[in-house]
Amino acid sequence: INHAIDFIFGLKNKTINLLKKLYCWLRMKASIYINRGKRVRRIQEELSQKKEEYLVIAHPDLNEETEGIIPLLKNECLYVREQYTNKEARLIAQAIADTGKKTVIFNSYIDGWDKIIKELKNTNQNISIKVLIHKNHDSLKEDCIWNYFDLLLDLYNKKWVNEFVVFRKNLYEFYKQKGYKVSYLSKYLANEEIPQIKETAIENDYIRIGIYNAENKENKEIYNQICAISLMDLAKLDCIPLNYKVAKICRRFNVNVGGKSRKVSRKEMQQKMAQNDINLFISDFDETSIMPLESLELGTICLVDNNSEYFRDSELEKYLVLEKQNDIIEIYNKIKYAKGDLMSRFRTFSDALKEKYGEKVYKVPIALARTCPNRDGLI
């Protein structure tokens, strides 16, 4: 009897799980096909507002990669999710081609974007397709990134993609020597976008430390950073996003922690960075992030790992760059060493320009019929 009861309940649970999977599958399929027209109309409406000759396609959930190049995008960023059907990709490609865009730049790669790339080329062979590559080759150990990378190389070899754009100088040199058409892009800060809010920082006896966009991943050295902070006297940590594991290890090691469980806007992030004494960006997850530059421009020291290109061969390297990002004691010593009067050695770029020219200097983009030596890595 017990065996029969177990069999019946087991069959019941299997049936319920199967029905749940079937429901999720049907709901996904319904969303793909039923809402297709709505998605395409939304894209057509947004494209009507894009006036430049180029277009940047980005995924709405890849905030970390997209926000890093916001100053380069102006208002020419179109958010597109994964593509599951050739028909929707064809409709999106046709809508883009109808606007007369000469260049379409894909911010990284997402499932199904190869369909849009191929449909764009089939619609207009003269459209230049470029792909931004954010990650270094050491990320290829992850199966997902390897599959995307392999597909991108295949698209390039078959002339669907015209050019790669990289954010690391060594990758630029590598692809250039291998004969690929490649450009080197350095992320920058638009100085007029950085708010002057450092004076609003709250004065108290705590040393205020910020860790931002440090999600619970193996290549985010957040737990080593928390351990280092726990060795500080009167330290207060502001962490975004703040999850259960981070909060719990802070309680275990008596770290005063606050923060939010969700990601925040760029403006709110800048306000939080400005109110800290030190910000930590000790991770090899995104070595091209502009957070270190934003932090310094806001008047707050920011420690980085040795994957960062920003302070290499400069005086700031010995103060801001860690040799081993997983060394708790080195992180602790760097925080103690840097929290003194280091900011007195650093002038913000906007202040340096104002001092040189006697007035506020603005960045004015211009379009010339020639290449850029800085972008091409020649200077």
Backbone hydrogen bonds in HBPLUS format (Angstrom, degrees):
<---DONOR---> <-ACCEPTOR-->    atom                        ^
c    i                          cat <-CA-CA->   ^        H-A-AA   ^      H-
h    n   atom  resd res      DA  || num        DHA   H-A  angle D-A-AA Bond
n    s   type  num  typ     dist DA aas  dist angle  dist       angle   num
A0005-ILE N   A0001-ILE O   2.87 MM   4  6.21 157.6  1.92 154.4 160.4     1
A0006-ASP N   A0002-ASN O   2.87 MM   4  6.11 165.3  1.89 152.6 156.7     2
A0007-PHE N   A0003-HIS O   2.91 MM   4  6.08 154.6  1.97 143.8 151.2     3
A0008-ILE N   A0004-ALA O   2.95 MM   4  6.20 157.3  2.00 147.4 153.1     4
A0009-PHE N   A0005-ILE O   2.95 MM   4  6.21 171.3  1.96 158.8 160.5     5
A0010-GLY N   A0006-ASP O   2.79 MM   4  5.84 154.6  1.86 145.6 153.9     6
A0011-LEU N   A0007-PHE O   2.85 MM   4  5.99 157.0  1.90 146.1 152.2     7
A0012-LYS N   A0008-ILE O   2.88 MM   4  6.12 149.8  1.97 143.4 152.5     8
A0013-ASN N   A0009-PHE O   2.93 MM   4  6.20 162.7  1.96 151.1 154.3     9
A0014-LYS N   A0010-GLY O   2.99 MM   4  6.19 160.5  2.02 148.2 153.9    10
A0015-THR N   A0011-LEU O   2.91 MM   4  6.05 154.1  1.98 143.8 151.1    11
A0016-ILE N   A0012-LYS O   2.93 MM   4  6.21 157.3  1.98 150.6 156.7    12
A0017-ASN N   A0013-ASN O   2.94 MM   4  6.15 165.7  1.96 152.4 155.8    13
A0018-LEU N   A0014-LYS O   2.93 MM   4  6.07 156.3  1.98 145.7 152.6    14
A0019-LEU N   A0015-THR O   2.94 MM   4  6.15 155.2  2.00 146.9 153.5    15
A0020-LYS N   A0016-ILE O   2.92 MM   4  6.19 150.4  2.01 147.1 155.7    16
A0021-LYS N   A0017-ASN O   2.98 MM   4  6.25 159.7  2.02 148.9 153.7    17
A0022-LEU N   A0018-LEU O   2.91 MM   4  6.13 157.0  1.97 146.0 153.0    18
A0023-TYR N   A0019-LEU O   2.84 MM   4  6.01 152.9  1.92 143.9 151.4    19
A0024-CYS N   A0020-LYS O   2.94 MM   4  6.21 162.7  1.97 151.7 155.6    20
A0025-TRP N   A0021-LYS O   2.92 MM   4  6.11 155.9  1.98 146.6 153.7    21
A0026-LEU N   A0022-LEU O   2.90 MM   4  6.10 161.5  1.93 149.2 154.0    22
A0027-ARG N   A0023-TYR O   2.85 MM   4  6.03 155.4  1.91 149.0 156.4    23
A0028-MET N   A0024-CYS O   2.93 MM   4  6.10 155.4  1.99 144.9 151.2    24
A0029-LYS N   A0025-TRP O   2.97 MM   4  6.21 163.7  2.00 149.8 154.2    25
A0030-ALA N   A0026-LEU O   2.84 MM   4  5.99 155.8  1.89 145.2 152.5    26
A0031-SER N   A0027-ARG O   2.96 MM   4  6.14 154.5  2.02 143.3 150.0    27
A0032-ILE N   A0028-MET O   2.94 MM   4  6.21 154.7  2.01 148.7 155.8    28
A0033-TYR N   A0029-LYS O   3.06 MM   4  6.28 164.4  2.08 153.8 156.3    29
A0034-ILE N   A0030-ALA O   2.73 MM   4  5.43 151.8  1.81 145.3 154.9    30
A0035-ASN N   A0031-SER O   3.36 MM   4  5.44 149.8  2.45 119.2 127.8    31
A0039-ARG N   A0035-ASN O   3.08 MM   4  6.37 159.9  2.12 155.3 160.3    32
A0040-VAL N   A0036-ARG O   3.03 MM   4  6.28 163.1  2.06 155.5 159.8    33
A0041-ARG N   A0037-GLY O   2.98 MM   4  6.15 160.0  2.03 148.3 153.7    34
A0042-ARG N   A0038-LYS O   3.02 MM   4  6.22 154.9  2.08 145.7 152.5    35
A0043-ILE N   A0039-ARG O   3.06 MM   4  6.34 154.0  2.13 146.1 152.8    36
A0044-GLN N   A0040-VAL O   2.92 MM   4  6.22 155.6  1.98 149.3 156.2    37
A0045-GLU N   A0041-ARG O   2.96 MM   4  6.20 157.1  2.02 149.6 155.1    38
A0046-GLU N   A0042-ARG O   3.07 MM   4  6.30 158.6  2.12 146.7 152.2    39
A0047-LEU N   A0043-ILE O   2.88 MM   4  6.04 155.1  1.94 149.8 157.1    40
A0048-SER N   A0044-GLN O   3.18 MM   4  6.37 141.8  2.33 140.6 149.1    41
A0049-GLN N   A0046-GLU O   3.04 MM   3  5.48 154.9  2.11 109.6 117.4    42
A0050-LYS N   A0047-LEU O   3.08 MM   3  5.19 159.6  2.12 107.2 113.7    43
A0102-LYS N   A0053-GLU O   2.76 MM  49  5.55 150.2  1.85 149.5 158.5    44
A0103-THR N   A0053-GLU O   3.33 MM  50  6.66 155.3  2.39 146.5 149.0    45
A0055-LEU N   A0103-THR O   2.91 MM  48  6.37 137.4  2.10 144.9 158.4    46
A0105-ILE N   A0055-LEU O   2.71 MM  50  6.06 169.1  1.72 165.6 169.5    47
A0056-VAL N   A0076-GLU O   2.93 MM  20  5.99 170.3  1.94 167.6 164.8    48
A0078-LEU N   A0056-VAL O   2.73 MM  22  6.05 165.9  1.74 169.1 174.1    49
A0057-ILE N   A0105-ILE O   2.74 MM  48  6.10 161.4  1.77 160.4 166.6    50
A0107-ASN N   A0057-ILE O   2.83 MM  50  5.93 177.9  1.83 166.3 166.9    51
A0058-ALA N   A0078-LEU O   2.97 MM  20  6.15 160.7  2.00 145.9 151.4    52
A0080-VAL N   A0058-ALA O   2.85 MM  22  6.11 155.1  1.91 157.2 165.7    53
A0062-LEU N   A0059-HIS O   3.22 MM   3  5.58 158.9  2.27 113.5 119.5    54
A0066-THR N   A0062-LEU O   3.01 MM   4  6.14 161.3  2.04 153.4 159.5    55
A0067-GLU N   A0063-ASN O   2.81 MM   4  5.64 170.0  1.82 150.9 154.5    56
A0069-ILE N   A0066-THR O   3.09 MM   3  5.69 157.2  2.14 115.1 121.5    57
A0070-ILE N   A0067-GLU O   3.30 MM   3  5.01 170.9  2.31 101.6 103.9    58
A0072-LEU N   A0069-ILE O   2.90 MM   3  5.33 141.5  2.05 112.1 123.7    59
A0073-LEU N   A0070-ILE O   2.99 MM   3  5.14 142.8  2.14 106.2 117.2    60
A0076-GLU N   A0073-LEU O   2.98 MM   3  5.65 166.1  2.00 138.9 142.8    61
A0083-GLN N   A0111-ASP O   3.10 MM  28  6.44 155.6  2.16 136.4 142.6    62
A0089-ALA N   A0085-THR O   3.32 MM   4  6.53 163.8  2.35 143.8 148.5    63
A0090-ARG N   A0086-ASN O   2.85 MM   4  6.00 150.0  1.94 144.6 153.1    64
A0091-LEU N   A0087-LYS O   2.93 MM   4  6.23 154.1  2.00 149.4 156.2    65
A0092-ILE N   A0088-GLU O   2.94 MM   4  6.19 160.4  1.98 152.6 157.5    66
A0093-ALA N   A0089-ALA O   2.91 MM   4  6.05 161.9  1.94 146.6 152.2    67
A0094-GLN N   A0090-ARG O   2.90 MM   4  6.04 155.7  1.96 145.0 151.8    68
A0095-ALA N   A0091-LEU O   2.99 MM   4  6.19 153.8  2.06 142.7 149.7    69
A0096-ILE N   A0092-ILE O   3.00 MM   4  6.30 153.9  2.07 148.9 155.8    70
A0097-ALA N   A0093-ALA O   2.87 MM   4  6.09 164.1  1.90 151.4 156.1    71
A0098-ASP N   A0094-GLN O   2.90 MM   4  6.03 149.1  2.00 145.6 153.4    72
A0099-THR N   A0096-ILE O   3.12 MM   3  5.50 147.5  2.23 107.0 116.2    73
A0100-GLY N   A0097-ALA O   3.06 MM   3  5.48 160.7  2.10 112.6 118.8    74
A0128-SER N   A0102-LYS O   2.94 MM  26  6.24 176.3  1.94 152.1 151.8    75
A0104-VAL N   A0128-SER O   2.90 MM  24  6.25 163.9  1.93 167.7 171.3    76
A0130-LYS N   A0104-VAL O   3.03 MM  26  6.36 164.9  2.05 152.4 155.8    77
A0106-PHE N   A0130-LYS O   2.79 MM  24  6.19 166.4  1.81 157.0 157.9    78
A0132-LEU N   A0106-PHE O   2.85 MM  26  6.15 168.4  1.86 162.9 165.2    79
A0108-SER N   A0132-LEU O   3.08 MM  24  5.09 128.6  2.36 123.2 136.7    80
A0113-TRP N   A0110-ILE O   3.02 MM   3  5.72 166.7  2.04 145.7 146.9    81
A0115-LYS N   A0112-GLY O   3.03 MM   3  5.48 142.3  2.17 108.1 117.8    82
A0116-ILE N   A0113-TRP O   3.07 MM   3  5.12 116.8  2.49  95.9 110.5    83
A0117-ILE N   A0113-TRP O   2.98 MM   4  6.31 161.8  2.01 153.5 158.5    84
A0118-LYS N   A0114-ASP O   2.98 MM   4  6.13 164.0  2.01 146.6 150.2    85
A0119-GLU N   A0115-LYS O   2.99 MM   4  6.14 158.7  2.04 145.4 151.7    86
A0120-LEU N   A0116-ILE O   2.84 MM   4  6.01 152.9  1.91 150.4 157.8    87
A0121-LYS N   A0117-ILE O   3.09 MM   4  6.35 161.9  2.12 148.8 153.0    88
A0122-ASN N   A0118-LYS O   2.90 MM   4  6.11 151.6  1.98 145.5 154.0    89
A0123-THR N   A0119-GLU O   2.91 MM   4  6.03 142.8  2.05 140.0 149.7    90
A0124-ASN N   A0120-LEU O   2.86 MM   4  6.07 161.5  1.89 153.6 158.4    91
A0127-ILE N   A0124-ASN O   3.28 MM   3  5.83 168.9  2.29 116.3 119.6    92
A0162-ASN N   A0129-ILE O   2.83 MM  33  5.27 146.7  1.94 138.5 149.6    93
A0163-GLU N   A0129-ILE O   3.25 MM  34  6.66 144.6  2.39 153.3 156.1    94
A0131-VAL N   A0163-GLU O   3.08 MM  32  6.63 149.3  2.18 152.3 161.4    95
A0165-VAL N   A0131-VAL O   2.91 MM  34  6.01 153.2  1.98 154.2 150.1    96
A0133-ILE N   A0165-VAL O   2.78 MM  32  6.01 167.9  1.80 165.5 167.6    97
A0139-SER N   A0136-ASN O   3.19 MM   3  5.96 166.9  2.21 118.3 122.2    98
A0140-LEU N   A0137-HIS O   3.06 MM   3  5.51 167.8  2.08 115.8 119.3    99
A0142-GLU N   A0139-SER O   3.15 MM   3  6.02 170.2  2.16 123.3 126.1   100
A0146-TRP N   A0142-GLU O   2.90 MM   4  6.11 159.2  1.95 159.1 166.1   101
A0147-ASN N   A0143-ASP O   2.97 MM   4  6.18 160.1  2.01 151.5 155.6   102
A0148-TYR N   A0144-CYS O   3.11 MM   4  6.42 158.9  2.15 148.8 154.2   103
A0149-PHE N   A0145-ILE O   2.88 MM   4  6.03 163.2  1.91 151.1 156.1   104
A0150-ASP N   A0146-TRP O   2.86 MM   4  6.05 163.7  1.89 154.6 158.8   105
A0151-LEU N   A0147-ASN O   3.04 MM   4  6.19 153.7  2.11 142.4 149.4   106
A0152-LEU N   A0148-TYR O   2.91 MM   4  6.19 154.5  1.97 150.5 157.6   107
A0153-LEU N   A0149-PHE O   3.05 MM   4  6.33 161.9  2.09 153.5 157.4   108
A0154-ASP N   A0150-ASP O   3.10 MM   4  6.30 151.8  2.19 140.0 147.9   109
A0155-LEU N   A0151-LEU O   2.87 MM   4  6.16 153.9  1.93 149.4 156.6   110
A0156-TYR N   A0152-LEU O   2.93 MM   4  6.20 152.3  2.01 148.1 155.6   111
A0157-ASN N   A0153-LEU O   2.91 MM   4  6.12 166.5  1.93 151.1 154.7   112
A0158-LYS N   A0154-ASP O   3.07 MM   4  6.20 141.1  2.22 142.3 152.0   113
A0160-TRP N   A0155-LEU O   2.87 MM   5  5.13 140.5  2.03 166.8 163.2   114
A0161-VAL N   A0155-LEU O   3.24 MM   6  5.61 154.3  2.31 113.7 114.2   115
A0159-LYS N   A0156-TYR O   2.97 MM   3  5.08 161.8  2.00 113.2 115.1   116
A0164-PHE N   A0181-LYS O   3.11 MM  17  6.55 161.2  2.15 153.6 156.0   117
A0183-SER N   A0164-PHE O   2.95 MM  19  6.47 145.9  2.07 148.2 159.1   118
A0166-VAL N   A0183-SER O   2.98 MM  17  6.37 162.5  2.01 171.0 169.1   119
A0185-LEU N   A0166-VAL O   2.91 MM  19  6.07 172.0  1.92 173.0 175.6   120
A0172-TYR N   A0168-ARG O   3.07 MM   4  6.39 154.3  2.14 149.2 156.9   121
A0173-GLU N   A0169-LYS O   2.99 MM   4  6.30 161.6  2.02 153.3 157.1   122
A0174-PHE N   A0170-ASN O   3.01 MM   4  6.16 154.5  2.07 141.3 148.6   123
A0175-TYR N   A0171-LEU O   2.95 MM   4  6.15 176.5  1.95 159.5 158.4   124
A0176-LYS N   A0172-TYR O   2.95 MM   4  5.99 154.6  2.02 146.6 154.6   125
A0177-GLN N   A0173-GLU O   3.01 MM   4  6.14 158.7  2.06 145.5 150.4   126
A0178-LYS N   A0174-PHE O   3.01 MM   4  6.29 141.0  2.16 145.0 156.7   127
A0180-TYR N   A0175-TYR O   2.95 MM   5  5.32 152.9  2.02 162.1 156.1   128
A0179-GLY N   A0176-LYS O   3.13 MM   3  5.24 158.9  2.18 103.3 109.4   129
A0184-TYR N   A0375-ARG O   2.82 MM 191  5.14 131.1  2.06 149.5 162.1   130
A0193-GLU N   A0190-ALA O   2.82 MM   3  5.57 160.3  1.86 125.0 131.8   131
A0194-ILE N   A0191-ASN O   3.18 MM   3  5.52 160.8  2.22 109.7 115.4   132
A0200-THR N   A0197-ILE O   3.08 MM   3  5.63 163.1  2.10 116.4 121.8   133
A0201-ALA N   A0198-LYS O   3.15 MM   3  5.75 165.7  2.17 120.7 122.6   134
A0207-ILE N   A0234-LEU O   2.94 MM  27  6.43 151.2  2.02 149.9 159.3   135
A0236-LYS N   A0207-ILE O   3.01 MM  29  6.14 162.7  2.04 151.7 150.8   136
A0277-ASP N   A0208-ARG O   2.78 MM  69  5.09 155.9  1.84 130.7 138.9   137
A0278-ILE N   A0208-ARG O   3.11 MM  70  6.52 156.3  2.17 160.3 165.2   138
A0209-ILE N   A0236-LYS O   2.88 MM  27  6.10 169.3  1.89 162.2 164.6   139
A0238-ASP N   A0209-ILE O   2.83 MM  29  6.20 154.9  1.89 159.9 166.8   140
A0210-GLY N   A0278-ILE O   2.94 MM  68  6.47 149.6  2.03 143.7 153.5   141
A0280-LEU N   A0210-GLY O   2.81 MM  70  6.09 168.7  1.82 178.5 175.5   142
A0211-ILE N   A0238-ASP O   2.94 MM  27  6.31 160.1  1.98 158.7 162.2   143
A0240-ILE N   A0211-ILE O   3.06 MM  29  6.58 153.4  2.13 153.2 160.8   144
A0213-ASN N   A0240-ILE O   2.55 MM  27  5.79 128.6  1.80 144.4 158.1   145
A0217-LYS N   A0215-GLU O   2.78 MM   2  5.72 125.3  2.08 115.8  99.0   146
A0220-LYS N   A0217-LYS O   3.06 MM   3  5.32 161.8  2.09 111.6 115.1   147
A0225-GLN N   A0221-GLU O   3.17 MM   4  6.42 153.3  2.24 147.0 154.9   148
A0226-ILE N   A0222-ILE O   2.89 MM   4  6.18 153.2  1.96 149.1 156.1   149
A0227-CYS N   A0223-TYR O   3.03 MM   4  6.23 157.2  2.08 142.4 148.3   150
A0228-ALA N   A0224-ASN O   3.00 MM   4  6.26 154.2  2.07 144.1 150.8   151
A0229-ILE N   A0225-GLN O   2.91 MM   4  6.18 156.1  1.97 148.6 155.3   152
A0230-SER N   A0226-ILE O   2.91 MM   4  6.15 144.4  2.04 145.8 155.5   153
A0231-LEU N   A0228-ALA O   3.14 MM   3  5.48 151.3  2.22 105.7 114.1   154
A0232-MET N   A0229-ILE O   2.94 MM   3  5.34 158.5  1.99 112.5 119.7   155
A0237-LEU N   A0256-ASN O   2.72 MM  19  6.04 167.3  1.74 168.4 169.8   156
A0258-GLY N   A0237-LEU O   2.86 MM  21  6.26 142.1  2.00 152.8 165.1   157
A0239-CYS N   A0258-GLY O   2.88 MM  19  6.28 164.0  1.90 155.4 156.8   158
A0242-LEU N   A0260-LYS O   2.68 MM  18  5.41 150.9  1.76 125.0 134.4   159
A0247-ALA N   A0243-ASN O   3.00 MM   4  6.21 168.0  2.02 156.2 159.9   160
A0248-LYS N   A0244-TYR O   2.89 MM   4  6.04 153.8  1.96 149.0 156.6   161
A0249-ILE N   A0245-LYS O   3.00 MM   4  6.21 165.4  2.02 152.5 155.3   162
A0250-CYS N   A0246-VAL O   3.07 MM   4  6.22 147.5  2.18 144.7 153.8   163
A0251-ARG N   A0247-ALA O   3.09 MM   4  6.38 147.8  2.19 140.5 148.7   164
A0252-ARG N   A0248-LYS O   2.94 MM   4  6.26 153.8  2.01 148.0 155.6   165
A0253-PHE N   A0249-ILE O   3.10 MM   4  6.25 150.3  2.19 141.1 147.2   166
A0255-VAL N   A0250-CYS O   2.76 MM   5  4.75 174.6  1.76 144.8 146.7   167
A0254-ASN N   A0251-ARG O   3.30 MM   3  4.97 166.9  2.31  99.2 102.4   168
A0269-MET N   A0265-SER O   2.93 MM   4  6.13 154.2  2.00 149.4 157.4   169
A0270-GLN N   A0266-ARG O   2.97 MM   4  6.22 153.6  2.04 146.4 152.6   170
A0271-GLN N   A0267-LYS O   3.09 MM   4  6.40 152.4  2.16 145.2 152.5   171
A0272-LYS N   A0268-GLU O   3.04 MM   4  6.33 154.1  2.11 147.2 153.6   172
A0273-MET N   A0269-MET O   2.91 MM   4  6.19 160.8  1.95 151.9 157.4   173
A0274-ALA N   A0270-GLN O   2.97 MM   4  6.10 153.8  2.04 146.9 153.4   174
A0275-GLN N   A0272-LYS O   3.20 MM   3  5.32 137.0  2.39  99.6 110.8   175
A0276-ASN N   A0273-MET O   3.30 MM   3  5.54 166.0  2.32 109.3 112.4   176
A0279-ASN N   A0301-ILE O   2.79 MM  22  6.17 156.7  1.84 150.8 158.8   177
A0303-LEU N   A0279-ASN O   2.93 MM  24  6.46 143.8  2.06 160.4 167.9   178
A0281-PHE N   A0303-LEU O   2.82 MM  22  5.90 163.1  1.85 164.9 170.7   179
A0289-SER N   A0286-ASP O   3.33 MM   3  5.75 164.3  2.36 117.8 117.5   180
A0294-GLU N   A0290-ILE O   2.97 MM   4  6.25 161.7  2.01 158.3 164.4   181
A0295-SER N   A0291-MET O   2.85 MM   4  5.98 164.1  1.88 157.6 161.5   182
A0296-LEU N   A0292-PRO O   3.10 MM   4  6.31 165.6  2.12 147.7 150.7   183
A0297-GLU N   A0293-LEU O   2.90 MM   4  6.01 157.2  1.95 147.0 154.1   184
A0298-LEU N   A0294-GLU O   2.92 MM   4  6.12 135.6  2.12 142.5 154.4   185
A0298-LEU N   A0295-SER O   3.13 MM   3  5.08 128.5  2.41  92.9 106.6   186
A0300-THR N   A0295-SER O   2.88 MM   5  5.22 166.4  1.90 147.9 144.6   187
A0299-GLY N   A0296-LEU O   2.95 MM   3  4.93 152.9  2.02 100.2 109.1   188
A0304-VAL N   A0320-LEU O   2.83 MM  16  6.08 165.3  1.85 162.9 166.3   189
A0322-LEU N   A0304-VAL O   2.93 MM  18  6.30 155.4  1.99 151.8 159.4   190
A0308-SER N   A0305-ASP O   3.32 MM   3  6.14 171.1  2.33 121.1 123.7   191
A0314-SER N   A0311-PHE O   3.20 MM   3  5.46 140.6  2.36 137.9 129.8   192
A0317-GLU N   A0314-SER O   3.15 MM   3  5.51 154.9  2.21 107.7 115.1   193
A0319-TYR N   A0316-LEU O   3.07 MM   3  5.29 138.9  2.24 104.2 116.1   194
A0320-LEU N   A0316-LEU O   2.89 MM   4  5.92 160.4  1.93 165.8 171.2   195
A0321-VAL N   A0317-GLU O   3.05 MM   4  5.21 155.7  2.11 139.2 142.3   196
A0327-ASP N   A0324-LYS O   3.23 MM   3  5.49 163.0  2.26 115.5 116.0   197
A0331-ILE N   A0327-ASP O   3.07 MM   4  6.35 158.9  2.11 153.0 158.9   198
A0332-TYR N   A0328-ILE O   2.99 MM   4  6.24 161.5  2.02 149.4 154.6   199
A0333-ASN N   A0329-ILE O   2.88 MM   4  6.11 162.5  1.91 150.7 155.0   200
A0334-LYS N   A0330-GLU O   2.87 MM   4  6.01 155.5  1.93 148.1 154.9   201
A0335-ILE N   A0331-ILE O   2.99 MM   4  6.22 156.0  2.04 150.0 156.2   202
A0336-LYS N   A0332-TYR O   3.11 MM   4  6.40 163.6  2.14 149.8 153.8   203
A0337-TYR N   A0333-ASN O   2.85 MM   4  6.00 156.9  1.90 146.4 153.6   204
A0338-ALA N   A0334-LYS O   2.79 MM   4  5.82 153.4  1.86 147.5 154.2   205
A0339-LYS N   A0335-ILE O   3.06 MM   4  5.97 139.5  2.23 146.4 154.2   206
A0344-SER N   A0341-ASP O   3.08 MM   3  5.61 148.6  2.18 111.5 120.5   207
A0345-ARG N   A0342-LEU O   2.80 MM   3  5.49 159.7  1.84 122.0 128.7   208
A0346-PHE N   A0343-MET O   3.11 MM   3  5.09 155.3  2.18 101.0 108.7   209
A0352-ALA N   A0348-THR O   3.00 MM   4  6.30 157.3  2.05 152.4 159.1   210
A0353-LEU N   A0349-PHE O   3.00 MM   4  6.27 158.5  2.05 150.9 155.8   211
A0354-LYS N   A0350-SER O   2.97 MM   4  6.15 156.6  2.03 143.8 150.8   212
A0355-GLU N   A0351-ASP O   2.87 MM   4  6.03 154.9  1.93 148.5 155.1   213
A0356-LYS N   A0352-ALA O   3.03 MM   4  6.19 150.6  2.12 141.5 149.4   214
A0357-TYR N   A0353-LEU O   2.93 MM   4  6.07 166.6  1.95 155.0 157.7   215
A0358-GLY N   A0354-LYS O   2.72 MM   4  5.19 129.8  1.97 135.6 145.4   216
A0376-ASP N   A0372-CYS O   2.94 MM   4  6.11 154.1  2.01 152.0 160.1   217
A0378-LEU N   A0373-PRO O   2.79 MM   5  5.03 154.3  1.86 159.7 160.2   218
A0377-GLY N   A0374-ASN O   3.17 MM   3  5.14 155.5  2.23  99.1 106.3   219
